[in-house]
Amino acid sequence: MTASQHAPVMADVAKVAGVSHQTVSRVINGMPNIKDSTRKRVEAAIKELGYRPNTAARALVTRKSSTIGIISTESGLYGPNSIHRTVEDAARQAGYFAGSVSLPTVTAQSLTDAIDHLLRQSVEGIVMIAAQYEALDAIRRQDPGVPLVVVEGDLSKAKSAVGVDQHRGAYEATTHLIELGHTRIAHVRGPLEWTEAEARRQGWEDALRAAGLELGPLYLGDWTPRSGYITGRQLAAEDRPSAVFVANDQMAIGLMHALHETGIAVPDDISVVGFDDTPETEFLNPPLTTVRQNFQEVGRRAIDVLHAAISGENEDLPRLIAPELIIRSSTAAPTPRKAQK
């Protein structure tokens, strides 16, 4: 832009579109009773000039900030981080600005402070990314005064929630192993305080019980490759099962590394299934069978639900998103010498 040029203003849009300043304002603010042909001329002029409405002024007119808040925890884990990113992307595509607060730990007080911080920014709604029981308990005690959607947690724990069907993903992963012929299937679960870890454990158990099989060994992990590695070493030293369902890919990677170190081949000696479909799983040796979560759809669905609540709409939007089992080379039928009776 040269010194003689200026950023386009509403009057410039009105001149190009051949309408009044008030008409441009009504189009920008989504007012009703405007001819479709007029609206299209104004929108074309906005695009041609590269005009950007003054959001502060617009908020004064509409009494809407077009801003939402996102509260998350500082877990550093693939799933929560992916969901945070997709919620932000979906909010932007829906025309919202997004302000974020990341909490080291979620307590009633820290959550209250986070909500107060976002309300001072005049947010119209809040998305809370939380999967720990403590966080969900704290959320239930809150009344922020604006719509609140919980993402990633146990959908039975919050009034308005969206998430991937964790139980179904675990059930399908375990059923895949059963259909291959495995009858003794272990599980490496996630931390006890995580609702998703419990849902995946329950899915594993329900699949085994539905097939009339006894529960295999159950191990406790903490989502990290290190805990998977420790479990892998333990499996190698015991009367190991012919298959194991691991509650996330990071632990599965550590477990497979430990098995390799001890001379146990995947899948010849033991089949392994993970959960999440992180980018590296396709390139492991062997590539990991895992459960893919559609994080993009989680983000879109969360914003759709929040937008409906903000707009006062009564849309009955589906809240559970189906996962997808991705079958790769880390699972196979048990060899005759490993087949279980």
N, C-alpha and C positions, 0 to 999 in steps of 0.2 A: 504494500500500500504506500503510495507516494504522499508527500506532504499535502498535496491538493485534494487527496482522496480522504474519505472518512468512512467509518464503519456504518453500514446501512442502518437506518432507523425506521420506525413504523411509518413515518410520512413517505419515505422512499417506496416502501411496499405499496402503500395506498396509491401513489402516483402511477407506478408500473401496472398495478391491477385495475386501475381506473375506478376505484371505490373510495369511500370516505375513511378517515382515520378510525372512526368508531367501528366500521365494518371489519377492518383488519383486526382490531382489538377483540371483537366478538368471535371471529374465526379462531384466533390464537387461544382464547380462553374457553373454547368449546361450547359457546352459547348456541341455543336452539334457534329455529325459525330463520335459517339462512339458506338461500337457494343453493342447490348443489353446484350449479354453474359458477356462482359467485365464489363459493368456497374453493372450488378448483382453481379459479383465477388467482385468488389470494395465495393459495398454497404454491402455485407455480411461480408467483413473484417472489415469495419467500425463498424458494429453492434457487431461482435465478440470481438473486442478490446475495445469497448466503446470509440472510438475516437471522440473528439469534435473539429470541425474545428475552427481555429483562425478567428473569425469574423472580426477583424480589418484588418487582412491580406486579407481576402476574399473581403472586401469592396474595398481595393486598386486595386484588380484584376478586379472585376466586376463593380466598381464604383457605387455599390448599397449597401446601409447600412442595408437593411432588417429591417428597423425601421420605425414605424409609430407613429404619435402623436394623443393623445386623449385630447380634451378640453371639460370640463364639468363645470356645475355650482354647487355651494355648497348648494343644496336644501335640502338634507337629506331625500328626498321623495323616496318611494318604486320604482316607475317606472324608474326615471332617474338613480338611483343607480343600479337597476337590469340591465338596458341597458349597463351601464358602465362596469359592470362585464362581461356580455356576449360578448361585443365588445373585451375586453381584451382576453377572452378565445378563441374567434374565430380568433383573430390575432395570438395568439400563435400556434393554430392548423394549421394556414396557413403558419407558418414559420417566422412570424414577431416578433420582439421585440416591445413593446409598452411603450412609455413615456407619462406621463399624466400631465396635468395642470388643476387645479380646481380653478375656479374664484368665489370670493364672489358675485360679480355683473359683468354683461357683459356690457361694454361700448366699443366704438370704440377704445379707447386707451388701455384698458385692454386686448381686443382681439388682437390688434396689438402686444402688448408685449408678449402675450402667443404664438402667431404664431412665432415671432422672436426667442423666447426661444427654441421652437421645431425645427426651421430651423437650429439653431446652433448645434443641435444634428443630423443633416443631415437626417431628416425624409424624407421618400419618398412620404408620403401622410398624410392627417389629417382627423380624424373623429371628428365632432363637435356635442356634445349632447346638444341640446337647444330647448326649447319649448316656450320661451317668445318672444313676438313681438320685444322687444328691441334688444334681441340677434340676431334674424334673420335679423333685419335691419342693425345691425353692420356687420354681415357676408356678406351681399350683397355688402358692400362697400370695402371688402377685396379682394386682389389678391395675395395669398400666393406664387404663382409660383410653387406649387405642387398640385396634385389632392386633393380636399376637398369634403367630403361627410357629409351632415347634417343628424342627426338622431333625431327622435322624434318630430320634428316640423311640421309645415304646409308644405306639400310637394309642394305647389304652390309658396312658398316664397324663395326657393333656387334652384340653377341650378341643383345640384345633391343631391337628398335626398332619404331617406329610412324611413319607419315608418309603424305603425299599422294604419289601416283604422278606425280612431276615429269616424267619422260620421256614418259609417256602424254599429259599435258596439253600439252606442247610439240608432240608428234607430231600431236595432233588439231588444234591451232591452225594448224600449218603445212599440214596436209592440207586444212583449210577453205579456205585461200588457194589451194592447188593446184586444188581442185574448182571454185573461182570462175573459174579460167583463168589464174592467175598462174604464170609459169614462171621468173622471176628474183626470188627472195625473199631479202631481207637479214635479218640477225639482229643485234640489239643484246644482247649477253650481259651477265650480271652479273660481279662480281669473280672473279678466278681462284681465290681461296682458298675460295670457297663451293661446297659440293658440289651444292647445288640449281642454281646457275648452270650448272655443267657438265652436269647431267642435262637441263636445258632446252636447252642447246646441242646435246647429242647427239640429243635428240628432233627438233629442227629438221633436223639433218643426215640422220638416218635417214629422215624423211618425204620429203625431197628425193631421196635415193638410191632409195627404194622406188618413186618415181614416174619414175625415170630422168632426173632433172634434175640439172644442175650446181649446186654450192653457190653461193649468192649472196654478196654482201659480208658480212663479219663485223666487227662493231665491239665494242670493249670499253667497258663502262660500270661505274658503281659503285653502282647502285640509286637514285641521286638524280635529281630532275628536271633539275638542272643538267647532268649528264652526258648525259641524253637530249636536252637542248636543244643541246648542243655537237654531238652526233651528227646532229641534225636539220639544223643549219647545214651540216655537212659533206656530208650527203646532197644538200642543195639545190644544192651547188656541183659535184657530180659527175654522171656518167652514172647517174642514180638508177634503182633497180629499181622495179617496179610495186607491190611490197608489202614490208612489213617486219614481222617478228615480234620484239617487244621483251620482254625477260625479266621485266619487272615494270611495273605500271601507272604508277608514279612516273616512270620514265624515259620511258614512252610519252607521258605528259602533257607533259613538257619537249620531246620530239621534235615533237609535234603543234603546240606553240606556235611552235617555230622554223619549221616548214613554213608555218604561217599567215603569219608575218612575211615570208617570202620569196615569198609568192603561190602556194604549192603547195597545192592543195585536197585534203582528205581526205574521201571516198575517190576523188574523180574522177581525181586525178593519182596518188595512191598510197594503198593500203590499209594500215591499221595494226591490229595485234593486240597486246594487253598480256597480263599475267598477274597474278592475285590477286583481281580484282573488288573493289577498294577502293570505299568508299561513294560517292566523287565521280565515278566513271567513268560512271555512268548519266546524269549531268547535264552532261557535256562537250558541246561543239559541234564535231563530231557525237559522240553517245554512243559509248563505246569498246567494241568487241568484245574480250573478254578471257576468261581461264580462271579459273573460280571454284574456290577451295579451301574445302572444308568444315571450317573450323577447329573448329566445335563437335564434329563427329564425331572429329576428331583428339584433342581433349581427352578425350572419353568413352572412345575406344579405348585411349589411353595409360593411363588409370586402370583400365580393365578388365584390361588385360594386367598392370599392376602388382599389382592386387588378387589376380589369379589366382596370381601368383608368391608374394605374401605368404601367401596361404592354402594354398599347397602344391598347388594344383590344376594339372592337366595339360591345360588347355583350349588347343586349337590355334586361337587367335583370329586372324582375318585381320589382317595388319599394314599392307598397302597400301590406301589409300583413293582411290577414283577421283575425279578432278576433273571439272568440268562446263564445257563450252565455252558461253559466253554470247554469242550473236551479236547485235550492234547495228549502228549505221549507219556505223561507221568502216571497214567492209570492203564491197567490191562487186567485180563483174567488171571487169577492166581495160577502159578505153575503147578503141575501135579504134586510135586513134593511139598508145595506150600498150601495146597488146597485144604480147606477146613472140613471136618466131618460134622 
